[in-house]
Amino acid sequence: MRSLFAAPADPHAAERLQEEQLAAVWRNTPGMMAANLCNALVLLAALWDTPMAGAATLWASALIAVVGYIYLRARRRARKRLTTSRLSRVSRRAVFNALLLGALWAAVPALFFIDADSGGRLMVVSLTAGMLFGGAFALATAPLAALAFISPIVIASEATFLRGGDPDHMRIAIVLAIYVAVLLRTVFVDAENLRKRVLTHMDAEQQARTDALTGLPNRLGFTDAIEREFARMSRTGAGFLLLCVDLDNFKTINDRLGHPAGDELLVAAAERMRACLRGYDVVARLGGDEFAIIANGVDGRENAVALAERIILCFDESFLIEGREIYGAASVGGALAPINGADQRELVKSADIALYQAKQRGGCWRLFESNHDMESRESRALELDLRRTISLRQLALVFQPIINVATGRIVGCEALLRWNHPTRGQVAPSLFIPLAEKTGFIDEIGLWVIEEACAAAAHFPPDFRVAINISPLQLRRQEFPDCVFEALTRTQAEPSRIEIEITETALLADDEVSDAAIRKLSGAGLSISLDDFGAGYSSLNYLRKLPLHRVKIDRSFVGDVLTKKDCAAIVTGVTRMAADLDMRIVAEGVETLAQLQWLRNVGCSEAQGYLISRPLPRQEFLAFLAAWRPDRLEPASAAGGMLP
């Protein structure tokens, strides 16, 4: 019984229970007030011709006034949304009103039973019992109000029946006590059922709004939370901060270590972010590796920056996942309400735009600024255009020749992707390739490139190879090697004529899928080259453990070999090391005869760059091959050290 009167520990549950109790009482209020009014008029009519008519009139007038007051207040209250503070006052008022009505009906047996004739007594007992039971059932969902109504009536009735010592009255008192005991049990059962129903429903709602993995609010819970913040802002005028958080390279970790490890990382990341926040701030998981934070009362840029930096820094320390250290990072985009959005849709859009700007760099934060919106619209327009590129045949391959440094003979070419947009013109690969990787279009585009390059190889000399750049995302697809083999079969290209170029970025994850793909392609006869060596992390471990055939030295070193000793030393060292490992070195970005001669002197195997030729469409490239003379790059044949 004690649990009926004690509020749930959770304040939200206590508030919800009060709301449900009051709602049930308000639904019954019109019927209960009508019953009070009718019964009062019946009692007044029954006592009208008796000496108690005056007292009955005064009593009926008081009851009608109280009934009218309660009914009108209930109607006005039904139109208003109750706040937490008003809810408690209304609950106390409901108990007081029930006590007032109970006291008025308690006066009926006390004032009219003893002096009435047998018919009048029967009427008093009937009306009092009817109101006692009817009121108790109407207030059953609110046990305090029900007890407040019942108690004065029962006390007054029992005192009246026992006062005269009449045996019949005493028997009525006993029967009344039995009925009241049954009535109270029914009230308590109804109240407990309502309590259980409300708490069960709230628990189900909570589960529907909670992410099962992290225990954080999910997208639905986030929507509720941000709606509450906007409602609070409209009342108080105080703004708040929304941060959108995205874990960097989560998919790589998930693919490399498996989904259980990925789940463990998400839980650990959620705990770290929660530890950075105040107790009343909200952090929610929107899905995948996307999180959102609502920081109450943070409405200035300085505080917003401080919180965003705290979130970034909480990822600096490594995570212990399945017994191994994993380093994570996050990108954070923020927007302030109401400055960057006066409603949920606009604020979330602003935070998403800021997050996109942060993800362009990775591991950093950005707060929304107006120019971000323009950049985001441009990026999204470019994304829409990218969807249509293949079907509209806007993509094309160009080919840049690769020569043997010692002989001057063209031994191969690199197939490079170009996008010729009808209104944008030539879109730079540095712009659309990252976008293709981000949106997932890289798979479709990459397969098209492989197919086109294999088909082009059939038109080139027999001992000629075609190098194809492969995205790290493609390499991490288990089916990727089979897709390459299918393209070779369809185009009838020899595997030995195709070279797969991978970057150090593709190897950073060190995952088994990428390693297996490289070995499978190499085992089938394709060449493997490591592109842009020196521009990234340049781990020598790659040269040792992977079946590489060539290493391409990044153009940033080649361009400075004549002017910077460190660049010359690096290129010389890598060239000699590659020779010892039975690999060939390709120098990228060769632009002068002096550079080419220097590379020839240190033993570099192959070269490509504008000195030889710019990338050319296939037909122009075939014409270039036909006109090429191996002695063209001899020093005596060049004027000024550079080809026109």
C-alpha positions as CSV (number, residue, x, y, z in Angstrom):
1,M,0.0,0.0,0.0
2,R,2.9,2.3,0.8
3,S,3.9,2.3,-2.9
4,L,0.5,3.8,-3.9
5,F,1.3,7.0,-2.1
6,A,5.1,7.2,-2.7
7,A,6.1,8.9,-5.9
8,P,8.4,6.9,-8.2
9,A,12.1,7.6,-7.8
10,D,12.4,8.8,-11.4
11,P,11.0,12.3,-11.5
12,H,9.8,11.8,-15.1
13,A,7.9,8.7,-14.0
14,A,6.4,10.6,-11.0
15,E,5.3,13.4,-13.3
16,R,3.8,11.1,-15.8
17,L,1.9,9.1,-13.1
18,Q,0.5,12.4,-11.7
19,E,-0.6,13.4,-15.2
20,E,-2.3,10.1,-15.8
21,Q,-4.1,10.2,-12.4
22,L,-5.3,13.7,-13.0
23,A,-6.4,12.9,-16.5
24,A,-8.5,10.0,-15.2
25,V,-10.1,12.2,-12.5
26,W,-10.8,15.0,-15.1
27,R,-12.5,12.5,-17.4
28,N,-14.8,11.5,-14.5
29,T,-15.4,15.0,-13.2
30,P,-18.4,16.0,-15.3
31,G,-20.3,12.8,-14.4
32,M,-19.3,13.0,-10.8
33,M,-20.4,16.7,-10.6
34,A,-23.7,15.8,-12.3
35,A,-24.3,13.0,-9.8
36,N,-23.6,15.4,-6.9
37,L,-26.1,18.0,-8.3
38,C,-28.9,15.4,-8.9
39,N,-28.5,13.8,-5.5
40,A,-28.5,17.1,-3.8
41,L,-31.7,18.1,-5.5
42,V,-33.3,14.7,-4.6
43,L,-32.3,15.1,-0.9
44,L,-33.7,18.7,-0.9
45,A,-37.0,17.5,-2.4
46,A,-37.2,14.6,0.1
47,L,-36.8,17.0,3.1
48,W,-38.7,20.0,1.6
49,D,-41.8,19.5,3.7
50,T,-39.9,18.7,7.0
51,P,-38.5,21.0,9.7
52,M,-35.1,20.3,8.2
53,A,-35.9,22.0,4.9
54,G,-34.0,25.2,5.8
55,A,-30.8,23.3,6.7
56,A,-31.2,21.1,3.6
57,T,-31.5,24.3,1.5
58,L,-28.3,25.8,2.9
59,W,-26.5,22.5,2.5
60,A,-27.7,22.0,-1.1
61,S,-26.7,25.6,-1.9
62,A,-23.2,25.1,-0.5
63,L,-22.8,21.8,-2.4
64,I,-24.1,23.3,-5.7
65,A,-21.6,26.2,-5.3
66,V,-18.7,23.8,-4.7
67,V,-19.7,21.6,-7.6
68,G,-19.9,24.5,-10.0
69,Y,-16.5,25.8,-8.9
70,I,-14.9,22.4,-9.3
71,Y,-16.5,21.9,-12.7
72,L,-15.5,25.3,-14.1
73,R,-11.9,25.0,-12.8
74,A,-11.6,21.5,-14.4
75,R,-12.8,22.8,-17.8
76,R,-10.3,25.7,-17.8
77,R,-7.5,23.4,-16.6
78,A,-8.2,20.9,-19.4
79,R,-7.3,23.6,-22.0
80,K,-3.9,24.3,-20.4
81,R,-0.7,22.2,-20.6
82,L,0.6,21.7,-17.1
83,T,4.2,22.4,-16.2
84,T,6.0,20.3,-13.6
85,S,5.5,23.0,-10.9
86,R,1.8,23.5,-11.6
87,L,1.3,19.7,-11.7
88,S,2.0,19.4,-8.0
89,R,-0.3,22.3,-7.2
90,V,-3.1,20.9,-9.2
91,S,-2.7,17.4,-7.6
92,R,-2.9,19.0,-4.1
93,R,-5.9,21.0,-5.2
94,A,-7.6,17.8,-6.4
95,V,-7.1,16.2,-3.0
96,F,-8.5,19.4,-1.3
97,N,-11.6,19.4,-3.5
98,A,-12.3,15.7,-2.8
99,L,-12.0,16.4,0.9
100,L,-14.3,19.4,0.6
101,L,-17.0,17.3,-1.2
102,G,-16.5,14.5,1.2
103,A,-17.1,16.8,4.1
104,L,-20.3,18.2,2.6
105,W,-21.7,14.7,2.1
106,A,-20.5,13.7,5.6
107,A,-22.8,16.4,6.9
108,V,-25.8,14.6,5.4
109,P,-26.0,11.7,7.9
110,A,-24.8,13.9,10.7
111,L,-27.5,16.6,10.1
112,F,-30.5,14.7,8.8
113,F,-30.4,11.0,9.7
114,I,-31.4,11.1,13.4
115,D,-34.3,13.5,13.1
116,A,-35.8,12.1,9.9
117,D,-38.6,9.6,9.7
118,S,-38.1,6.1,8.5
119,G,-38.5,7.1,4.8
120,G,-36.2,10.1,5.3
121,R,-33.6,7.9,6.9
122,L,-33.8,5.4,4.1
123,M,-33.2,8.3,1.6
124,V,-30.3,9.7,3.6
125,V,-28.6,6.2,3.8
126,S,-29.2,5.6,0.1
127,L,-27.9,8.9,-1.1
128,T,-24.9,8.8,1.3
129,A,-24.0,5.3,0.3
130,G,-24.4,6.1,-3.4
131,M,-22.2,9.1,-3.2
132,L,-19.6,7.2,-1.1
133,F,-19.3,4.4,-3.6
134,G,-19.7,6.5,-6.8
135,G,-17.1,9.1,-5.6
136,A,-14.7,6.4,-4.6
137,F,-14.8,4.7,-8.0
138,A,-14.6,8.1,-9.8
139,L,-11.4,8.9,-7.9
140,A,-10.0,5.4,-7.7
141,T,-7.0,6.2,-9.9
142,A,-5.9,8.9,-7.5
143,P,-5.8,7.1,-4.1
144,L,-5.1,10.2,-2.0
145,A,-8.1,12.0,-3.5
146,A,-10.3,8.9,-3.0
147,L,-9.3,8.6,0.6
148,A,-9.9,12.3,1.2
149,F,-13.4,11.9,-0.2
150,I,-14.3,8.7,1.5
151,S,-12.8,9.3,5.0
152,P,-15.2,12.1,6.3
153,I,-18.3,10.3,4.9
154,V,-17.4,7.0,6.6
155,I,-16.4,8.7,9.9
156,A,-19.6,10.8,10.1
157,S,-21.8,7.9,9.0
158,E,-20.4,5.4,11.5
159,A,-20.5,7.9,14.3
160,T,-24.2,8.7,13.5
161,F,-25.2,5.0,13.3
162,L,-23.5,4.1,16.5
163,R,-24.7,7.2,18.5
164,G,-28.2,6.2,19.4
165,G,-27.4,2.6,20.4
166,D,-30.2,1.3,18.1
167,P,-29.4,-2.4,17.2
168,D,-30.6,-1.8,13.6
169,H,-28.4,1.2,13.2
170,M,-25.4,-0.8,14.7
171,R,-26.0,-3.5,12.1
172,I,-26.1,-0.9,9.4
173,A,-22.7,0.4,10.7
174,I,-21.2,-3.1,10.5
175,V,-22.4,-3.6,7.0
176,L,-21.1,-0.2,6.0
177,A,-17.7,-1.1,7.5
178,I,-17.6,-4.3,5.5
179,Y,-18.6,-2.5,2.3
180,V,-16.0,0.2,2.8
181,A,-13.2,-2.4,3.3
182,V,-14.2,-3.9,0.0
183,L,-14.4,-0.5,-1.6
184,L,-11.0,0.5,-0.3
185,R,-9.4,-2.7,-1.7
186,T,-11.0,-1.9,-5.1
187,V,-9.6,1.6,-5.0
188,F,-6.2,0.4,-4.1
189,V,-6.3,-2.3,-6.9
190,D,-7.4,0.2,-9.5
191,A,-4.7,2.7,-8.4
192,E,-2.0,0.0,-8.5
193,N,-3.1,-1.1,-11.9
194,L,-2.9,2.4,-13.2
195,R,0.6,2.8,-11.6
196,K,1.8,-0.4,-13.2
197,R,0.3,0.4,-16.6
198,V,1.9,3.9,-16.6
199,L,5.3,2.6,-15.5
200,T,5.2,-0.3,-18.0
201,H,4.2,2.0,-20.8
202,M,7.0,4.4,-19.8
203,D,9.5,1.6,-19.7
204,A,8.4,0.5,-23.2
205,E,8.6,4.1,-24.5
206,Q,12.1,4.5,-22.9
207,Q,13.3,1.3,-24.6
208,A,11.9,2.6,-27.9
209,R,13.9,5.8,-27.4
210,T,17.1,4.2,-26.1
211,D,20.0,2.8,-28.2
212,A,20.3,-0.9,-27.1
213,L,24.1,-0.9,-27.5
214,T,25.3,2.3,-25.7
215,G,22.3,3.0,-23.5
216,L,22.1,6.5,-24.9
217,P,19.0,8.1,-26.4
218,N,18.5,7.0,-30.0
219,R,17.3,9.2,-32.9
220,L,13.7,9.2,-31.5
221,G,15.0,10.1,-28.0
222,F,17.2,12.8,-29.5
223,T,14.1,14.3,-31.3
224,D,12.2,14.4,-28.0
225,A,15.2,16.0,-26.2
226,I,15.7,18.7,-28.8
227,E,12.0,19.5,-28.9
228,R,12.1,20.0,-25.1
229,E,15.1,22.3,-25.5
230,F,13.3,24.4,-28.1
231,A,10.2,24.5,-25.8
232,R,12.5,25.6,-22.9
233,M,14.1,28.2,-25.1
234,S,10.8,29.7,-26.0
235,R,9.9,30.1,-22.3
236,T,13.2,31.3,-21.0
237,G,14.9,32.8,-24.0
238,A,18.2,31.0,-23.3
239,G,19.7,29.2,-26.3
240,F,21.7,25.9,-26.5
241,L,24.4,24.2,-28.5
242,L,23.9,21.2,-30.8
243,L,27.0,19.2,-31.7
244,C,27.1,16.4,-34.3
245,V,29.9,13.9,-33.8
246,D,31.2,11.4,-36.3
247,L,33.9,8.9,-35.5
248,D,36.7,9.0,-38.1
249,N,37.8,5.7,-39.8
250,F,35.3,3.7,-37.8
251,K,34.4,1.6,-40.8
252,T,38.0,0.6,-41.3
253,I,38.3,-0.5,-37.7
254,N,35.0,-2.3,-38.0
255,D,36.1,-4.2,-41.1
256,R,39.5,-4.9,-39.7
257,L,38.6,-6.1,-36.2
258,G,35.0,-7.2,-36.7
259,H,31.6,-5.9,-35.6
260,P,32.0,-7.0,-31.9
261,A,35.1,-4.9,-31.6
262,G,33.4,-2.0,-33.4
263,D,30.5,-2.2,-31.0
264,E,32.9,-2.1,-28.1
265,L,34.6,1.0,-29.5
266,L,31.2,2.7,-29.8
267,V,30.3,1.9,-26.2
268,A,33.7,3.2,-25.0
269,A,33.4,6.4,-27.2
270,A,29.9,7.0,-25.8
271,E,31.2,6.7,-22.2
272,R,34.0,9.2,-22.9
273,M,31.7,11.8,-24.4
274,R,29.2,11.4,-21.6
275,A,32.1,12.0,-19.1
276,C,32.8,15.3,-20.8
277,L,29.3,16.6,-20.3
278,R,27.2,17.9,-17.4
279,G,24.6,15.7,-15.9
280,Y,21.7,17.5,-17.6
281,D,23.3,17.6,-21.1
282,V,22.2,15.0,-23.6
283,V,24.4,12.8,-25.8
284,A,22.5,10.5,-28.2
285,R,23.5,7.9,-30.8
286,L,21.8,8.7,-34.1
287,G,22.9,5.5,-35.8
288,G,26.2,3.8,-36.9
289,D,29.1,6.0,-35.6
290,E,27.0,9.2,-35.6
291,F,26.3,10.9,-32.2
292,A,24.7,14.2,-31.2
293,I,25.1,16.3,-28.1
294,I,22.7,18.9,-26.7
295,A,24.4,21.3,-24.3
296,N,21.8,23.2,-22.3
297,G,22.5,26.9,-21.8
298,V,25.6,27.0,-24.0
299,D,24.6,29.9,-26.2
300,G,28.0,31.7,-26.8
301,R,30.7,30.8,-29.3
302,E,33.5,30.8,-26.6
303,N,31.7,28.1,-24.5
304,A,30.7,26.2,-27.7
305,V,34.4,26.1,-28.8
306,A,35.5,24.9,-25.4
307,L,33.0,22.0,-25.4
308,A,33.8,21.0,-29.0
309,E,37.5,20.9,-28.2
310,R,36.8,18.8,-25.1
311,I,35.0,16.2,-27.2
312,I,37.9,16.1,-29.7
313,L,40.5,15.7,-26.9
314,C,38.6,12.9,-25.2
315,F,39.7,10.7,-28.2
316,D,43.4,11.4,-27.8
317,E,43.9,8.5,-25.4
318,S,43.9,5.1,-27.0
319,F,41.0,2.6,-26.5
320,L,41.6,-0.9,-25.2
321,I,39.5,-3.0,-27.5
322,E,39.7,-6.8,-27.2
323,G,43.0,-6.5,-25.4
324,R,44.6,-4.3,-28.0
325,E,45.2,-0.6,-28.2
326,I,43.1,1.2,-30.8
327,Y,43.5,5.0,-31.5
328,G,40.3,6.7,-32.5
329,A,39.4,10.3,-33.6
330,A,36.2,12.2,-34.2
331,S,35.0,15.1,-36.3
332,V,32.6,17.6,-34.6
333,G,30.2,20.1,-36.2
334,G,28.3,22.5,-34.0
335,A,25.4,25.0,-34.3
336,L,24.0,27.4,-31.8
337,A,20.3,27.9,-31.2
338,P,18.6,30.2,-32.1
339,I,21.5,31.9,-34.0
340,N,22.1,29.1,-36.5
341,G,18.5,27.7,-36.4
342,A,15.3,28.7,-34.8
343,D,13.7,25.2,-35.2
344,Q,14.9,21.6,-35.1
345,R,15.2,21.1,-38.9
346,E,17.2,24.3,-39.5
347,L,19.5,23.7,-36.5
348,V,20.3,20.1,-37.4
349,K,21.0,21.1,-40.9
350,S,23.5,23.8,-39.8
351,A,25.3,21.3,-37.5
352,D,25.4,18.8,-40.3
353,I,27.0,21.4,-42.6
354,A,29.6,22.2,-40.0
355,L,30.3,18.5,-39.5
356,Y,30.8,18.1,-43.2
357,Q,33.4,20.9,-43.1
358,A,35.1,19.2,-40.2
359,K,35.2,15.8,-41.9
360,Q,36.9,17.3,-44.9
361,R,40.0,17.6,-42.6
362,G,39.3,14.9,-40.1
363,G,39.8,14.9,-36.3
364,C,38.8,18.5,-35.9
365,W,35.7,20.7,-35.0
366,R,33.9,23.4,-36.9
367,L,31.1,25.7,-35.8
368,F,28.5,26.7,-38.4
369,E,29.1,29.9,-40.3
370,S,27.1,31.3,-43.1
371,N,29.7,30.6,-45.8
372,H,29.6,26.9,-44.8
373,D,26.0,26.8,-46.1
374,M,27.1,28.0,-49.5
375,E,29.9,25.5,-49.6
376,S,27.6,22.7,-48.5
377,R,25.1,23.5,-51.2
378,E,27.8,23.5,-53.8
379,S,29.1,20.2,-52.5
380,R,25.6,18.6,-52.6
381,A,25.0,19.9,-56.1
382,L,28.3,18.4,-57.1
383,E,27.2,15.1,-55.5
384,L,24.0,15.1,-57.5
385,D,26.0,15.7,-60.7
386,L,28.3,12.9,-59.8
387,R,25.4,10.5,-59.6
388,R,24.7,11.1,-63.3
389,T,28.2,11.1,-64.6
390,I,28.5,7.5,-65.8
391,S,25.1,7.3,-67.5
392,L,25.8,10.7,-69.2
393,R,29.3,9.6,-70.3
394,Q,31.0,12.6,-68.7
395,L,33.8,10.5,-67.4
396,A,36.8,9.7,-69.5
397,L,40.3,8.1,-69.2
398,V,43.5,9.8,-70.3
399,F,46.9,8.1,-70.5
400,Q,50.3,9.4,-69.4
401,P,53.3,7.6,-70.8
402,I,56.0,6.0,-68.7
403,I,59.5,5.6,-70.2
404,N,62.4,3.4,-69.4
405,V,65.0,5.9,-68.2
406,A,68.0,4.0,-69.6
407,T,66.6,3.3,-73.1
408,G,64.1,6.1,-73.6
409,R,61.5,3.5,-74.8
410,I,57.9,3.9,-73.6
411,V,57.1,0.8,-71.6
412,G,53.7,1.7,-70.2
413,C,51.2,4.4,-69.2
414,E,49.1,5.4,-66.2
415,A,45.3,5.6,-66.8
416,L,44.0,8.7,-65.2
417,L,40.3,9.6,-64.6
418,R,38.9,12.9,-65.9
419,W,35.4,14.4,-65.5
420,N,34.4,16.8,-68.2
421,H,31.2,18.5,-66.9
422,P,29.0,20.3,-69.5
423,T,28.8,23.5,-67.4
424,R,31.5,23.1,-64.8
425,G,34.2,22.2,-67.3
426,Q,37.0,20.0,-66.2
427,V,36.4,19.0,-62.5
428,A,39.6,18.3,-60.7
429,P,40.1,14.7,-59.5
430,S,41.2,16.1,-56.1
431,L,37.7,17.4,-55.8
432,F,35.5,14.6,-57.1
433,I,37.5,11.5,-56.0
434,P,37.1,12.2,-52.3
435,L,33.4,13.0,-52.8
436,A,33.0,9.7,-54.7
437,E,34.7,7.8,-51.8
438,K,32.5,9.6,-49.2
439,T,29.2,8.9,-51.1
440,G,30.1,5.3,-52.1
441,F,30.1,6.1,-55.8
442,I,33.7,5.1,-55.9
443,D,32.8,1.4,-56.3
444,E,30.8,2.0,-59.5
445,I,33.2,4.5,-60.9
446,G,36.3,2.4,-60.0
447,L,34.9,-0.7,-61.8
448,W,34.2,1.4,-64.9
449,V,37.8,2.7,-64.8
450,I,39.1,-0.9,-64.6
451,E,36.9,-2.0,-67.5
452,E,37.9,0.9,-69.7
453,A,41.6,0.6,-68.9
454,C,41.5,-3.2,-69.7
455,A,39.7,-2.5,-73.0
456,A,42.3,0.2,-73.9
457,A,45.2,-2.1,-73.2
458,A,44.1,-4.3,-76.2
459,H,45.0,-1.4,-78.5
460,F,48.5,-0.8,-77.1
461,P,51.7,-2.6,-78.0
462,P,51.9,-6.3,-76.8
463,D,54.6,-5.6,-74.1
464,F,52.9,-2.5,-72.9
465,R,51.4,-2.2,-69.4
466,V,48.6,0.0,-68.1
467,A,48.6,1.2,-64.5
468,I,45.3,1.8,-62.8
469,N,44.8,3.7,-59.6
470,I,42.8,1.9,-57.0
471,S,40.9,3.6,-54.1
472,P,41.6,2.2,-50.6
473,L,37.8,1.6,-50.3
474,Q,37.8,-0.6,-53.3
475,L,40.7,-2.7,-52.0
476,R,38.8,-3.4,-48.8
477,R,35.9,-5.0,-50.7
478,Q,36.3,-8.8,-50.5
479,E,34.9,-9.2,-54.0
480,F,37.2,-6.7,-55.5
481,P,39.8,-9.1,-57.0
482,D,37.0,-11.1,-58.6
483,C,35.6,-7.9,-60.2
484,V,39.1,-7.3,-61.7
485,F,39.3,-10.8,-63.0
486,E,35.8,-10.5,-64.6
487,A,36.9,-7.3,-66.4
488,L,40.0,-9.0,-67.7
489,T,37.9,-11.9,-69.0
490,R,35.3,-9.6,-70.7
491,T,38.0,-7.5,-72.4
492,Q,40.4,-10.4,-73.0
493,A,43.2,-8.4,-71.6
494,E,46.3,-10.2,-70.3
495,P,46.8,-9.9,-66.5
496,S,50.5,-9.2,-67.0
497,R,49.6,-6.0,-68.9
498,I,47.7,-4.5,-66.0
499,E,49.3,-2.8,-63.1
500,I,47.4,-2.0,-59.9
501,E,48.5,1.2,-58.2
502,I,47.8,1.4,-54.4
503,T,48.6,4.3,-52.1
504,E,50.0,4.1,-48.6
505,T,46.6,5.2,-47.3
506,A,45.2,1.9,-48.5
507,L,47.7,0.1,-46.3
508,L,47.4,2.1,-43.1
509,A,44.5,0.0,-41.8
510,D,46.7,-3.1,-42.1
511,D,43.6,-5.2,-42.5
512,E,43.6,-8.8,-43.7
513,V,41.1,-8.1,-46.6
514,S,43.4,-5.6,-48.3
515,D,46.5,-7.8,-47.9
516,A,44.6,-10.8,-49.2
517,A,43.4,-8.8,-52.2
518,I,46.9,-7.6,-53.1
519,R,48.3,-11.1,-52.9
520,K,45.4,-12.6,-54.9
521,L,45.9,-10.0,-57.7
522,S,49.7,-10.5,-57.7
523,G,49.3,-14.2,-57.8
524,A,47.1,-13.9,-60.9
525,G,49.9,-12.2,-62.8
526,L,49.0,-8.5,-62.3
527,S,51.8,-6.1,-61.3
528,I,51.4,-4.2,-58.0
529,S,53.0,-0.7,-57.5
530,L,53.1,1.5,-54.4
531,D,52.1,5.0,-55.5
532,D,53.2,8.4,-54.1
533,F,55.9,6.8,-51.9
534,G,57.3,9.3,-49.4
535,A,54.1,11.5,-49.4
536,G,52.5,9.6,-46.6
537,Y,53.8,7.5,-43.8
538,S,56.4,5.7,-45.9
539,S,56.6,2.6,-43.8
540,L,59.5,0.4,-45.1
541,N,57.5,-2.6,-43.7
542,Y,55.3,-2.3,-46.8
543,L,58.3,-3.0,-49.1
544,R,59.2,-6.0,-47.1
545,K,55.9,-7.8,-46.6
546,L,53.9,-7.1,-49.7
547,P,54.4,-8.5,-53.2
548,L,55.3,-5.1,-54.8
549,H,56.8,-4.9,-58.3
550,R,57.3,-1.1,-58.4
551,V,57.6,1.9,-56.1
552,K,56.6,5.3,-57.5
553,I,58.5,8.2,-55.8
554,D,56.3,11.2,-55.2
555,R,56.7,14.2,-57.4
556,S,57.4,16.4,-54.4
557,F,60.8,14.7,-54.1
558,V,61.6,14.4,-57.8
559,G,61.0,18.1,-58.4
560,D,63.6,19.1,-55.9
561,V,66.4,16.6,-56.4
562,L,68.6,19.2,-58.1
563,T,68.2,21.9,-55.5
564,K,67.7,20.1,-52.1
565,K,70.2,17.6,-50.7
566,D,67.6,15.9,-48.5
567,C,65.3,15.1,-51.5
568,A,68.3,13.9,-53.5
569,A,69.4,11.7,-50.7
570,I,66.0,10.2,-50.2
571,V,65.5,9.4,-53.9
572,T,69.0,7.9,-54.1
573,G,68.4,5.8,-51.0
574,V,65.0,4.5,-52.1
575,T,66.4,3.7,-55.6
576,R,69.2,1.6,-54.3
577,M,67.0,-0.1,-51.7
578,A,64.5,-1.0,-54.4
579,A,67.2,-2.4,-56.6
580,D,68.3,-4.7,-53.7
581,L,64.7,-5.8,-53.3
582,D,64.4,-6.5,-57.0
583,M,61.8,-3.8,-57.5
584,R,61.7,-1.1,-60.1
585,I,61.5,2.7,-59.2
586,V,59.2,5.0,-61.1
587,A,59.9,8.7,-60.7
588,E,56.8,10.9,-61.0
589,G,56.6,14.5,-62.0
590,V,59.7,14.7,-64.2
591,E,59.7,18.1,-66.0
592,T,63.3,18.8,-67.1
593,L,66.0,17.0,-69.0
594,A,68.4,17.8,-66.1
595,Q,66.1,15.9,-63.7
596,L,65.9,13.0,-66.1
597,Q,69.6,12.8,-66.5
598,W,70.1,12.9,-62.7
599,L,67.6,10.0,-62.3
600,R,69.5,8.1,-65.0
601,N,72.7,8.6,-63.1
602,V,71.4,7.3,-59.8
603,G,69.9,4.2,-61.5
604,C,66.2,5.1,-61.5
605,S,64.3,2.6,-63.6
606,E,61.4,4.5,-65.1
607,A,59.9,8.0,-65.2
608,Q,56.8,9.9,-66.1
609,G,55.9,13.6,-66.2
610,Y,55.3,16.6,-68.4
611,L,58.8,16.3,-69.9
612,I,57.6,13.2,-71.7
613,S,54.0,14.1,-72.2
614,R,50.9,15.4,-70.6
615,P,48.0,12.9,-70.1
616,L,46.3,12.3,-73.5
617,P,43.0,10.8,-74.7
618,R,43.3,7.3,-76.1
619,Q,43.4,8.2,-79.8
620,E,45.9,11.0,-79.2
621,F,47.9,8.8,-77.0
622,L,48.1,6.1,-79.8
623,A,49.3,8.8,-82.2
624,F,51.9,9.9,-79.7
625,L,53.1,6.3,-79.3
626,A,53.5,5.9,-83.1
627,A,55.5,9.1,-83.4
628,W,57.7,8.5,-80.3
629,R,61.5,8.2,-80.8
630,P,63.6,6.8,-77.9
631,D,66.3,9.3,-78.6
632,R,64.0,12.2,-78.2
633,L,65.1,12.9,-74.7
634,E,68.8,12.9,-75.3
635,P,70.4,16.2,-74.0
636,A,71.6,17.2,-77.5
637,S,68.0,17.1,-78.9
638,A,66.5,19.5,-76.3
639,A,66.6,23.3,-76.4
640,G,66.7,24.9,-73.0
641,G,66.5,21.7,-71.2
642,M,62.7,21.2,-71.5
643,L,60.5,20.0,-74.2
644,P,58.1,22.5,-75.8
